Amino acid sequence: MTKIGIILGSTRPGRNGEAVARWVAQIASERTDAEFELVDLLDYKLPHLDEAYPPSLGQYTQPHTLAWASKIASFDGYVMVTPEYNHSTSGALKNAIDFLYAEWNNKAVGFVSYGSVGGTRAVEHLRLIAGELQMADVRAQVALSLFTDFENFSVFKPGEHQSDAVTAMLDQVVAWSAALAPLRDAS
Ligand SMILES: Cc1cc2nc3c(=O)[nH]c(=O)nc-3n(C[C@H](O)[C@H](O)[C@H](O)COP(=O)(O)O)c2cc1C
């Protein structure tokens, strides 16, 4: 069975990201074409990157890196749930991505973002990063507005159409994650 990790990419107290990621996980849980797991960066307590060697060499030494690598390696594809901070993704998510390399390769990724213009600028940066990590970023994405999908910018109340957007994005992530399996097997 294809396994997809839904990565919750914000860690600050009072984060909106938790409600968003749980909503995505709830929609995903109703599917039968893949298994889905919510991965909360808070649970991995990653410091700023503290490995001596570039992650592309795969010579991880720190226990927190090995735990993170083991979790990320267990998936065939991902959904990254990202806030927009200063027109990019969160430092926490970028740092967590930077820790690893091979674990991301030849896997699909889809994005759910939120911000004043749907967090779309954060996703544009993540798509550039995905290219360097040899990830296949799907076209369909979910862009949630702080103005119309949240009350008072803090209580998550997604528009009805947004669950269809999640389904369209998950369709592509599941399909591409499965399609890339032969490349993963070969490497
Ligand atoms: C450091 C910081 C920078 C932000 N910069 C932007 C921004 O550039 N564009 C935007 O639309 N929202 C911006 N925001 C608003 C966030 O998108 C909003 O607070 C969102 O809820 C943050 O996600 P979180 O609650 O999961 O941390 C920023 C928020 C923070 C904390």
PDBQT file of the ligand as one rigid body, heavy atoms in Angstrom, charges set to zero:
ROOT
HETATM    1  C1  LIG A 201       7.073  35.351  11.085  1.00  0.00    +0.000 C 
HETATM    2  C2  LIG A 201       5.795  35.490  10.331  1.00  0.00    +0.000 A 
HETATM    3  C3  LIG A 201       5.833  36.013   9.055  1.00  0.00    +0.000 A 
HETATM    4  C4  LIG A 201       4.659  36.095   8.311  1.00  0.00    +0.000 A 
HETATM    5  N1  LIG A 201       4.733  36.536   7.025  1.00  0.00    +0.000 NA
HETATM    6  C5  LIG A 201       3.639  36.426   6.236  1.00  0.00    +0.000 A 
HETATM    7  C6  LIG A 201       3.731  36.688   4.840  1.00  0.00    +0.000 A 
HETATM    8  O1  LIG A 201       4.767  37.040   4.324  1.00  0.00    +0.000 OA
HETATM    9  N2  LIG A 201       2.617  36.521   4.102  1.00  0.00    +0.000 N 
HETATM   10  C7  LIG A 201       1.430  36.111   4.645  1.00  0.00    +0.000 A 
HETATM   11  O2  LIG A 201       0.468  35.957   3.899  1.00  0.00    +0.000 OA
HETATM   12  N3  LIG A 201       1.312  35.868   5.958  1.00  0.00    +0.000 NA
HETATM   13  C8  LIG A 201       2.390  36.011   6.752  1.00  0.00    +0.000 A 
HETATM   14  N4  LIG A 201       2.294  35.732   8.097  1.00  0.00    +0.000 N 
HETATM   15  C9  LIG A 201       0.990  35.336   8.635  1.00  0.00    +0.000 C 
HETATM   16  C10 LIG A 201       0.890  33.833   8.689  1.00  0.00    +0.000 C 
HETATM   17  O3  LIG A 201       0.636  33.282   7.413  1.00  0.00    +0.000 OA
HETATM   18  C11 LIG A 201      -0.202  33.414   9.656  1.00  0.00    +0.000 C 
HETATM   19  O4  LIG A 201       0.098  33.952  10.912  1.00  0.00    +0.000 OA
HETATM   20  C12 LIG A 201      -0.307  31.898   9.766  1.00  0.00    +0.000 C 
HETATM   21  O5  LIG A 201      -1.339  31.565  10.662  1.00  0.00    +0.000 OA
HETATM   22  C13 LIG A 201       1.003  31.316  10.247  1.00  0.00    +0.000 C 
HETATM   23  O6  LIG A 201       0.932  29.919  10.350  1.00  0.00    +0.000 OA
HETATM   24  P1  LIG A 201       0.948  29.193  11.794  1.00  0.00    +0.000 P 
HETATM   25  O7  LIG A 201      -0.188  29.839  12.576  1.00  0.00    +0.000 OA
HETATM   26  O8  LIG A 201       0.683  27.765  11.495  1.00  0.00    +0.000 OA
HETATM   27  O9  LIG A 201       2.277  29.475  12.399  1.00  0.00    +0.000 OA
HETATM   28  C14 LIG A 201       3.441  35.686   8.866  1.00  0.00    +0.000 A 
HETATM   29  C15 LIG A 201       3.417  35.196  10.184  1.00  0.00    +0.000 A 
HETATM   30  C16 LIG A 201       4.578  35.084  10.902  1.00  0.00    +0.000 A 
HETATM   31  C17 LIG A 201       4.522  34.480  12.296  1.00  0.00    +0.000 C 
ENDROOT
TORSDOF 0
